[in-house]
């Protein structure tokens, strides 16, 4: 267990001692006494929030809608600064799933989430409440990670895999930090641009161009948090210029690059996600 302090934010952060048995899965555990309106920064992964403590995190949307409990969210949650999370006495395991494996684990394609936040019991039924009970009874964070990993491993083994061409295109996109063009990805897997768009969108939850923009933004955001200046980040991350980066950051977060660089949600990543994966 580590303590993360960032401004007034103080969190207990736990991480697994070993990687998940399923490639494309990362986990972190969080304990926060007072979580005060934390901006959710979009990330190119499907997110599972497995809460189990005395308190309950609350997701506030800009529409006024509130959601509580164990949740699943598609890639890009929080676009436009539209989602914040708060709560008291929050304890949860957060799981990030690569979109390549998300369909198998969720039981539905990520496209059915369509950027929304869905109660996990709507996807998993009784299994969602059972894992919550097991996490609450577990004696340690490592035991909780083992429980969550066993469930994800079991569901992944029983689920449907995405097309190998789609998985290859996603891998090239993430390894290239969002810079490969859709035409290049289609040519690489031997498909037409139209076919790649259709399969990618239906199986991973977002079209290739949107996925590339999100992956590029995530790469740039972490460089900003690491202390690089906006001009250097823009040049190194494939943006036309600093203004282009500024527009992208505003579109994804509703904040400026300078504000984004100070976000606790991103600053905690190096501590919480030793095996980071989109």
Buried (B, 14 or more C-beta within 10 A) or exposed (E): EEEBEBEEBEBBBBBBEEBBEBEBBBBBBBBBEBBEEBBBBBBBBBBBBBBBBEBBBBBBBEEEEEBEBBBBBBBBBBBEBBBBBBBBBBBBBBBBBBBBBBBBBBBBBBBBBEBEBBBBBEBBEEBBBBBBEBBEEBEEBBEBBBBBBEBBBEBBEEBEEBBEBBBBBBEBBBEBBBBBEBEEBBEBBEBEBEEBBEBBBBBBBBBBEBBBBBBBBBBBBBBBBEEBEBEEBBBEBBBEEBEEBBEBBBBBBBBEBEBBBEBBBBBBBEBBBBBBBB
